[in-house]
Amino acid sequence: MDAQTDTEEDIRRARDLLRDAIESLSEGFALYDDDRRLVMCNQRYKDMNAAVADILEPGLDWEILMRETARRGVYFEAIGREDEWIRDRLETTHDYVDEYELRHTDGSTYLVSTHPTKLGGFVVTRTDITERKKAEFIDREGDLLVRTVLDASSAIVIMGRTGDGQILYRSPAALELFGNTKSAREHYLNPEERADFVTEMLADGQVDNYRLSVVAKGRVFPASLSARFAEFRGEEVIVTSVVDLTEEMKSQALVKQVLEACPVPIQMTKAESGELLFTSLASSGDNNSSPGYRSFFKDTERRPIFIEALKRQGWLNNYRAQFVTANGREFPGAISARMIEFDGESVIVSSTRDMTEELALQDELSTQQEMLFQNEKMSALGELLAGVAHELNNPLSIVVGHSLMLREEAQDSETLRRIEKISNAAERSAKIVKTFLAMARQQPTKMEPVELKSIVATSVDVAGYGRAQEGLEIVSNIPDGLPEIQADADQITQVIINLVMNAHHAISRAAIGDRIEVSARLGKRKNSIKIVVKDNGPGVPSNIQARIFEPFFTTKEVGDGTGIGLAFCHRIVHSHGGKIWLDQNQKRGSKFCISLPIANDDGQSESAETDQGNSGNAKRVLVVDDEVDVGEFIAEVLTKEGFAVDFANSGREALELLDQRAFDVVLSDLNMPEVDGRGLYEALVAHHAHLVSRTAFITGDTMGAVSQKLLKATNRPFLEKPVAPEELRRLVYDLLNSEKESP
């Protein structure tokens, strides 16, 4: 038992001795078994593998170690070819490798040797040669630097004796420029100039950027010389580099010529003193005796503030102030400037823009925008007046009609006098109502062929003024050659401005989008022009798309919008015989489309002559109106004219009468409960087609979208309430006469 204990103790001591010996090695040491697993390694080995030291524990598989070093980017030669590198390492693991050089990505370099063991494993040793490699690199780079500078440099370098100037060395570039001259004295235009040059060097032992003219192969050119005293083979020499300034001088002359001819005023001034160094010719206008007048601030305290802000960030754009020209004229301006270093001093390069005309234009545009706002308010007032007028139409029809009939029938002078007063007052009220309707309708006042491209250009200029500073781009894309449209140019301009401004407000509120585009093209049927106002903003929410053309509907804050802009656009476009709609298929932003008819010289003539003879005495007229008083008044007027008149108080009642007897003329209201004017007209088309051409409408609602659409679709004549007896009689005779004239 004691013998066994002694043996184990000897083994333990041997292992400790071996471990201690391995740890004392200056090289890294690692032992792997026949399964390629780590048995042991010293601390030096871990230090040399610092990137993977955390996994260097007994039992670590060699393949895992290789893959991890590749993954962590330990070796230069594995970068970009990790799989190939790992495969090579695994295939050569048990081979004998002596002093294989490995470079780590951390800058260290090692000689690695691999030695197979008799038991099937292998030993890895590492020697750090980083410092040796650095020394070799420095020596090699030093030699390369000398060769590059002295033998292969593109710089013009000459080394000559200080005394007689004999050339001891010249670079290839110097040989090409000067030729195989013997002495540096030959390079100077005058011998005295070399003496001055050497004297300049004696003060500090060197000189930089010494400018003079030199001679090379008979050519004289401007040059810059930099030189140093040095010792070569026991002699004092001057090493000189020469820079040919020919091209630089040409470039400077070109730059000066460009700047002087630049239409933008440019100045260079010293930051501290304000001394003017350069000014372009554009800066010397305005009859100024001093070309640098634009650099002077009216308020002298503003310049130090301007200089401080410019020094802080190195640049300023559109810094606004009041300036004074050399002849004393004051003007508002915006100065843009950059701070640069020039000849060792801080210099300001600046350009000042006279904003007198620009600010005047801004004031004018503000006035125009205010006028546009007032127009919107008037449009809202028109909506209100239209509603009031519609409500007054029916009772005024009774008052006007009956007063006119009484005036035709009465004989007593006193009665006639009173009737005249009633009639005059009623007619005055009727005129006021029609004036309301005309204001609300806002029909085009100056319809003529106009070019759409000029309208859009004006609209974009007005709506886009000043928006570029907000980062908003407003562009027009109108092709040449589009046909002219028949329109009031001012009103269509207002429509486009309104749509562009709506898009701008939406983009500003949501902080989404930066572009608005106005485009146009010929319609599919070639008889209209399609205008598109599109933006990349937040778009119109789907839940309000159906209401955006309603008067007074708005999504803006109280006081920020009237809700009449799109209703205003809708009214103007429809009064031009066009259409306006929101493209609901637009996925990003909003897209408003307008269709306007192209100009047509073939005017539509209306019948000016009417036969008011009594040929309709035996004709039967159907009067349809849900207002009993109005219907009875119309019936009474026509009955006294000799017509046979039936009165229906609703559309349904009218259809029943049409089935019972024949009629020659149908006069119908538009807005009625159950069966309205459209329903009655469609029934006539379907079942009484012969009456379609002898049908007319009498209505107090010509403003409603439904009414306008029906009147346009049917193209039937109509009277607007209140109506006079003479208008009724003329309408019926026109209908009967048009039937006679039909082929």
Secondary structure by P-SEA (a helix, b strand, c coil): caaaaaaaaaaaaaaaaaaaaaaaccbbbbbbccccccccccaaaaaaaccccccccccccaaaaaaaaaaacccccccccaaaaaaaaaaaccccccbbbbbcccccccbbbbbbcccccbbbbbbbaaaaaaaaaaaaaaaaaaaaaccccccbbbbbbccccccccccaaaaaacccccccccccccaaaaaaaaaaaccccccccbbbbbbcccbbbbbbbbbbbbbcccbbbbbbbbbbaaaaaaaaaaaaaaaaacccbbbbbccccccccccccccccccccccccccccccaaaaaaaaaaaaaccccccbbbbbbcccbbbbbbbbbbbbbbcccbbbbbbccccaaaaaaaaaaaaaaaaaaaaaaaaaaaaaaaaaaaaaaaaaaaaaaaaaaaaaaccccaaaaaaaaaaaaaaaaaaaaaaaaaaaaaccccccccccaaaaaaaaaaaaacccccccbbbbbbccccccccccaaaaaaaaaaaaaaaaaaaaaaaccccbbbbbbbbcccccbbbbbbbbcccccccccccccccccccccccccccccaaaaaaaaaaaacbbbbbcccccccbbbbbbbbcccccccccccccccccccccbbbbbbcccaaaaaaaaaaaaaaccbbbbbccaaaaaaaaacccccbbbbbcccccccaaaaaaaaacccccccccbbbbbcccccaaaaaaaaaacbbbbcccccaaaaaaaaaaaaaaaaacc
